[in-house]
Amino acid sequence: MAHALRAEESIAVDGLLDEAAWERASPITSFVGIAPTEGFDPSGDTRVRVLVDDKKLYIGFECDFDEPTRVRGYYAAREDVNQDDQVGIYLDPFGDGRRTYILYINAVGVQQDFIVTLDGRFNGAWDAVFQSRGRIRDGGFDVELAIPFQSLRFPVGSDRPWRAMFTRKFAARDEKAAFPAVRQDLGPYLLQYAPLEGVKPQKSGIGLEFLPTVVLRTGQDRPSPDEELAWRAPGFPDTVDPSLGVKVQLTPSSTLDATVNPDFSQVEADPDFVDNNLRFALFLAERRPFFQEGAERFDSSLLYTRSVVDPLYGVKATGKEKALAFGVLHGLDERPARSFVGERPTPGFSEDDVADALALVS
């Protein structure tokens, strides 16, 4: 079991762990190796302390090495920490073993985060807003982070405690240690987390986010072969194409997303694929902001969100209230996708059917 101590003073996320609250908090020290094998003694001691206040969850790691070791920690792009010494935080706020937030931070504070559900759905495009700072010192490194409750979805008034797992990667030895001592033969790690007592947030704030974009473009056209080139007249959407996305946290455990004429040009490109002799439908990972929240609520066999190509508008409510998890989505697609598998076309979604068509998705 882990316990979060109430922080009475302000905590500065600077990697130093020098506030008095860190001294008062009981450290978690019983880390056990879980990879490449299980049950071994790690190559250094790890101490984790957890603090909480009305707005944030604070976690501090002190990581030592048994032998002199060069700490591997590099300032790099966000998410690029897999080759570094790093710590990990796995959080299941509902305590039901269905969904976990995973945060990794390397020795200098670079972040990586994603969501995994019990059925194996992986959402690597989820990006949490949280603070982290790492500090390399003699004999090891320290990591301090603060996670705003606005960045998480959690129940209010539940008697079930949060559940958590903490990990540490030893990059030089390619080892990984964890608390609690999870085992593969006992099932998914998500079901083996330790209770995290003392975390009972009552509110998360409005969690209001806006994502406005404006795409401007222009060009010259020649109305006829005999006429000169002329600049395109301003107008929507040929030269000015605005859009707006809004996210509102209705309750600490449920969210409303809305978008009008969204522009997804900021999303990374899909990898190349070969579509000859397909034995199954193509599945492309969903990275678009509007579809990220609560993505695990939409089973891919019920709604493959990538089949909604270019929505003119969309409204989505997702969350969990007590025992009920829900996901409701409605939108108007200006460019519905044709069937991906030519041998088994979906009725009404042949290439001719979707040409210049609109599709309502609910």
C-alpha positions as CSV (number, residue, x, y, z in Angstrom):
1,M,0.0,0.0,0.0
2,A,1.1,3.6,-0.7
3,H,0.0,6.7,1.1
4,A,-0.2,10.3,-0.1
5,L,0.6,12.9,2.6
6,R,-1.3,16.2,2.7
7,A,1.1,19.0,1.8
8,E,0.4,22.1,4.0
9,E,3.0,24.2,2.2
10,S,3.6,25.2,-1.4
11,I,5.7,22.7,-3.4
12,A,8.1,24.0,-6.0
13,V,8.7,21.5,-8.8
14,D,12.5,22.0,-9.2
15,G,13.8,18.5,-8.7
16,L,15.3,19.2,-5.3
17,L,12.8,17.6,-2.9
18,D,13.8,20.1,-0.3
19,E,10.4,21.1,1.2
20,A,9.6,19.9,4.7
21,A,6.6,17.9,3.4
22,W,8.9,15.6,1.5
23,E,10.7,14.8,4.8
24,R,7.4,14.1,6.5
25,A,6.1,11.7,3.8
26,S,6.9,8.0,4.3
27,P,9.0,6.7,1.4
28,I,8.2,3.7,-0.7
29,T,11.3,1.6,-0.9
30,S,10.4,-2.0,-1.7
31,F,11.1,-2.1,-5.4
32,V,11.6,-5.5,-7.0
33,G,12.9,-6.3,-10.5
34,I,10.3,-7.2,-13.1
35,A,12.4,-7.2,-16.3
36,P,14.2,-8.8,-18.0
37,T,13.3,-11.4,-15.4
38,E,11.2,-11.2,-12.2
39,G,12.1,-11.1,-8.6
40,F,15.7,-9.9,-8.6
41,D,17.2,-7.2,-6.5
42,P,17.6,-4.0,-8.6
43,S,21.0,-2.3,-9.2
44,G,20.2,0.5,-6.8
45,D,17.8,1.8,-4.2
46,T,14.7,3.8,-5.1
47,R,12.6,6.0,-2.8
48,V,9.2,7.4,-3.8
49,R,7.2,9.8,-1.8
50,V,3.7,11.1,-2.6
51,L,2.0,14.4,-1.6
52,V,-1.4,15.8,-2.4
53,D,-3.2,19.1,-2.0
54,D,-6.5,20.5,-3.3
55,K,-5.3,20.9,-6.9
56,K,-2.4,18.5,-7.6
57,L,-0.8,15.2,-6.9
58,Y,3.0,15.4,-6.3
59,I,5.4,12.5,-6.6
60,G,9.1,12.6,-5.8
61,F,11.7,10.0,-6.7
62,E,15.2,9.6,-5.3
63,C,17.2,7.1,-7.4
64,D,20.6,5.7,-6.3
65,F,23.0,3.3,-7.9
66,D,24.9,0.5,-6.1
67,E,28.0,1.1,-8.2
68,P,29.3,4.3,-9.9
69,T,27.3,4.6,-13.1
70,R,26.9,7.3,-15.7
71,V,23.3,8.5,-15.6
72,R,21.7,8.3,-19.0
73,G,19.4,11.3,-19.4
74,Y,19.2,13.5,-22.4
75,Y,17.2,16.7,-23.3
76,A,15.2,15.5,-26.2
77,A,11.8,15.9,-27.9
78,R,8.8,15.0,-25.7
79,E,8.2,11.2,-25.6
80,D,11.8,10.4,-26.6
81,V,12.9,8.8,-23.3
82,N,12.9,5.1,-24.0
83,Q,16.7,4.7,-23.9
84,D,17.2,6.8,-20.8
85,D,17.2,6.2,-17.0
86,Q,13.6,7.0,-16.2
87,V,10.9,6.6,-13.6
88,G,7.3,5.7,-14.3
89,I,3.9,6.4,-12.6
90,Y,0.9,4.3,-13.4
91,L,-2.4,5.7,-12.0
92,D,-5.9,4.1,-11.9
93,P,-8.0,6.8,-10.3
94,F,-11.2,4.7,-10.4
95,G,-9.5,1.7,-8.8
96,D,-11.4,-0.8,-10.9
97,G,-8.6,-2.1,-13.1
98,R,-10.1,-0.9,-16.3
99,R,-7.9,2.0,-17.4
100,T,-4.5,3.4,-16.4
101,Y,-2.7,6.7,-17.0
102,I,1.0,6.1,-17.6
103,L,3.6,8.8,-17.2
104,Y,7.4,8.3,-17.8
105,I,10.0,11.0,-16.9
106,N,13.7,10.7,-17.7
107,A,16.5,11.8,-15.4
108,V,16.4,15.4,-16.7
109,G,12.6,15.7,-16.7
110,V,11.6,15.0,-20.3
111,Q,8.1,13.6,-20.3
112,Q,6.2,10.7,-22.0
113,D,2.6,9.7,-21.4
114,F,-0.2,7.5,-22.7
115,I,-3.3,5.6,-21.7
116,V,-3.8,1.8,-21.7
117,T,-7.0,-0.1,-21.0
118,L,-7.5,-3.6,-19.7
119,D,-8.3,-4.9,-23.1
120,G,-5.0,-3.7,-24.5
121,R,-6.1,-0.5,-26.2
122,F,-3.2,1.9,-26.3
123,N,-3.6,5.7,-26.7
124,G,-0.2,7.2,-27.3
125,A,-1.5,10.4,-28.7
126,W,-2.9,11.5,-25.3
127,D,-0.8,14.3,-23.9
128,A,-1.2,15.3,-20.2
129,V,-0.5,18.7,-18.8
130,F,1.8,18.2,-15.9
131,Q,5.1,19.6,-14.5
132,S,8.3,17.6,-14.1
133,R,11.9,18.3,-13.3
134,G,14.9,16.0,-13.1
135,R,18.2,16.5,-11.5
136,I,21.4,14.4,-11.9
137,R,23.5,14.3,-8.8
138,D,26.4,12.2,-7.4
139,G,25.4,8.6,-7.2
140,G,22.1,8.9,-9.0
141,F,19.3,11.3,-9.9
142,D,16.0,12.8,-8.5
143,V,12.7,13.4,-10.3
144,E,9.9,15.6,-9.0
145,L,6.5,16.1,-10.7
146,A,3.1,17.6,-10.1
147,I,0.0,16.3,-11.8
148,P,-3.0,18.7,-11.8
149,F,-6.3,16.9,-11.1
150,Q,-7.6,18.7,-14.2
151,S,-5.4,16.5,-16.3
152,L,-7.0,13.3,-15.0
153,R,-10.5,11.8,-14.8
154,F,-11.5,10.5,-11.4
155,P,-14.5,9.7,-9.2
156,V,-15.8,11.9,-6.5
157,G,-17.3,10.4,-3.3
158,S,-16.1,6.9,-4.0
159,D,-14.9,4.7,-1.1
160,R,-12.6,2.8,-3.5
161,P,-9.0,4.1,-3.2
162,W,-7.0,5.1,-6.2
163,R,-4.5,2.4,-7.3
164,A,-0.9,3.0,-8.5
165,M,2.3,1.4,-9.6
166,F,5.7,3.0,-9.6
167,T,8.6,1.9,-11.8
168,R,12.3,2.7,-12.5
169,K,14.3,1.8,-15.5
170,F,18.1,1.2,-15.2
171,A,19.2,2.1,-18.8
172,A,22.8,0.8,-18.6
173,R,21.6,-2.7,-17.6
174,D,18.3,-2.6,-19.4
175,E,16.6,-3.5,-16.1
176,K,13.2,-2.4,-14.8
177,A,12.0,-2.5,-11.2
178,A,8.6,-1.8,-9.7
179,F,6.5,-1.3,-6.7
180,P,4.4,-3.3,-6.0
181,A,6.2,-6.5,-7.2
182,V,3.9,-7.4,-10.1
183,R,4.1,-10.7,-11.9
184,Q,3.1,-11.7,-15.4
185,D,1.7,-15.0,-14.3
186,L,-0.9,-13.1,-12.2
187,G,-2.5,-11.4,-15.1
188,P,-2.4,-7.8,-16.4
189,Y,-0.3,-5.4,-14.4
190,L,-3.3,-3.1,-14.2
191,L,-5.0,-5.6,-11.9
192,Q,-2.0,-5.8,-9.5
193,Y,-1.5,-2.1,-8.6
194,A,-1.2,-1.1,-4.9
195,P,-3.9,1.0,-3.2
196,L,-2.9,4.7,-3.0
197,E,-4.6,6.0,0.1
198,G,-5.0,9.7,0.9
199,V,-6.0,10.9,-2.6
200,K,-9.6,12.1,-2.4
201,P,-9.9,15.2,-4.6
202,Q,-13.4,16.8,-4.5
203,K,-13.1,18.9,-7.7
204,S,-10.9,19.3,-10.7
205,G,-11.8,22.8,-12.0
206,I,-13.7,23.6,-15.2
207,G,-11.0,22.2,-17.4
208,L,-11.9,24.5,-20.3
209,E,-9.8,24.3,-23.4
210,F,-10.0,26.0,-26.7
211,L,-8.3,25.0,-29.9
212,P,-8.8,27.7,-32.5
213,T,-7.2,27.6,-35.9
214,V,-7.3,29.7,-39.1
215,V,-5.9,28.3,-42.4
216,L,-5.1,31.0,-45.0
217,R,-4.4,30.2,-48.6
218,T,-4.3,32.0,-51.8
219,G,-3.4,31.5,-55.5
220,Q,-3.9,32.6,-59.0
221,D,-6.3,31.3,-61.5
222,R,-6.6,31.8,-65.3
223,P,-10.4,32.0,-66.0
224,S,-9.8,31.1,-69.7
225,P,-6.7,30.5,-71.9
226,D,-6.9,34.0,-73.3
227,E,-7.1,35.8,-69.9
228,E,-4.4,36.8,-67.5
229,L,-3.8,35.2,-64.2
230,A,-5.9,36.7,-61.4
231,W,-5.6,36.4,-57.6
232,R,-8.4,34.2,-56.1
233,A,-11.1,36.3,-54.4
234,P,-11.2,36.1,-50.6
235,G,-13.9,33.7,-49.4
236,F,-14.7,30.6,-47.3
237,P,-13.3,28.0,-47.5
238,D,-11.2,28.7,-50.5
239,T,-8.9,31.3,-49.0
240,V,-10.0,31.6,-45.3
241,D,-10.9,28.5,-43.4
242,P,-11.4,29.0,-39.6
243,S,-12.1,26.3,-37.1
244,L,-12.7,25.9,-33.3
245,G,-12.5,23.0,-30.9
246,V,-13.7,23.2,-27.3
247,K,-13.3,20.8,-24.3
248,V,-15.3,21.3,-21.1
249,Q,-14.8,19.1,-18.0
250,L,-18.5,18.6,-17.0
251,T,-17.5,16.7,-13.8
252,P,-14.2,15.3,-12.6
253,S,-15.1,12.1,-14.4
254,S,-16.8,13.2,-17.6
255,T,-16.0,15.5,-20.5
256,L,-17.8,17.3,-23.3
257,D,-15.9,17.9,-26.6
258,A,-17.2,20.0,-29.5
259,T,-15.6,21.0,-32.8
260,V,-16.7,23.0,-35.8
261,N,-14.9,22.7,-39.1
262,P,-11.8,21.2,-37.4
263,D,-8.4,21.4,-39.0
264,F,-6.3,18.3,-38.4
265,S,-3.2,19.4,-40.3
266,Q,-1.2,19.5,-37.0
267,V,-1.5,15.7,-36.7
268,E,1.5,13.6,-37.7
269,A,1.3,11.7,-41.0
270,D,0.3,8.0,-41.1
271,P,3.1,5.5,-41.9
272,D,3.1,4.1,-45.5
273,F,1.2,0.8,-45.9
274,V,0.7,-1.7,-48.6
275,D,-3.0,-2.2,-49.5
276,N,-2.6,-5.1,-52.0
277,N,-4.1,-8.5,-51.2
278,L,-5.5,-7.4,-47.8
279,R,-6.8,-10.1,-45.6
280,F,-8.3,-7.7,-43.1
281,A,-9.4,-4.1,-42.9
282,L,-6.7,-1.5,-42.4
283,F,-6.5,0.0,-38.9
284,L,-4.9,3.4,-38.6
285,A,-4.2,4.8,-35.1
286,E,-6.4,7.8,-34.1
287,R,-4.3,10.9,-33.3
288,R,-6.8,13.7,-34.0
289,P,-7.5,15.9,-30.9
290,F,-11.3,15.8,-31.1
291,F,-11.3,12.0,-31.0
292,Q,-8.7,11.5,-28.2
293,E,-10.8,12.0,-25.1
294,G,-12.4,8.7,-24.1
295,A,-11.2,6.9,-27.2
296,E,-11.4,3.6,-25.4
297,R,-15.2,4.1,-25.0
298,F,-15.7,3.5,-28.7
299,D,-15.0,-0.1,-29.6
300,S,-13.4,-0.2,-33.1
301,S,-16.0,-2.8,-34.2
302,L,-18.8,-0.4,-33.3
303,L,-17.2,2.9,-34.5
304,Y,-13.9,3.1,-36.3
305,T,-13.4,6.8,-35.8
306,R,-10.9,7.1,-38.6
307,S,-13.8,6.4,-41.0
308,V,-15.0,9.9,-40.0
309,V,-12.7,11.8,-42.3
310,D,-13.5,15.5,-42.5
311,P,-16.3,16.5,-40.0
312,L,-18.0,19.8,-40.5
313,Y,-19.0,19.6,-36.8
314,G,-18.8,17.1,-34.0
315,V,-20.1,16.7,-30.4
316,K,-18.9,14.1,-28.0
317,A,-19.6,13.3,-24.4
318,T,-17.4,10.7,-22.6
319,G,-16.8,9.6,-19.0
320,K,-17.7,7.4,-16.1
321,E,-20.3,8.0,-13.4
322,K,-20.3,5.4,-10.7
323,A,-20.6,2.0,-12.5
324,L,-21.7,3.4,-15.8
325,A,-19.1,4.2,-18.5
326,F,-20.4,6.1,-21.5
327,G,-19.4,7.5,-24.8
328,V,-21.8,9.5,-27.1
329,L,-20.6,10.9,-30.4
330,H,-22.5,12.8,-33.2
331,G,-21.1,14.5,-36.2
332,L,-21.5,15.4,-39.9
333,D,-18.8,14.1,-42.2
334,E,-18.2,16.0,-45.4
335,R,-15.9,13.4,-46.9
336,P,-17.0,9.9,-45.6
337,A,-14.4,7.1,-46.2
338,R,-15.2,4.4,-48.7
339,S,-14.9,0.7,-47.6
340,F,-11.3,-0.2,-46.9
341,V,-11.7,-3.9,-48.0
342,G,-12.8,-4.1,-51.6
343,E,-13.7,-7.8,-51.4
344,R,-16.2,-7.1,-48.6
345,P,-17.6,-3.6,-49.3
346,T,-19.8,-2.0,-46.7
347,P,-23.3,-1.3,-48.2
348,G,-23.6,2.3,-49.1
349,F,-19.9,3.0,-48.8
350,S,-18.5,2.2,-52.2
351,E,-16.3,4.7,-53.9
352,D,-19.2,5.9,-56.0
353,D,-21.5,6.1,-53.0
354,V,-19.3,8.4,-51.0
355,A,-18.3,10.7,-53.8
356,D,-19.6,14.3,-53.0
357,A,-21.7,12.8,-50.2
358,L,-22.4,13.8,-46.6
359,A,-22.6,11.3,-43.8
360,L,-24.3,11.7,-40.4
361,V,-22.5,9.6,-37.7
362,S,-24.2,9.0,-34.4
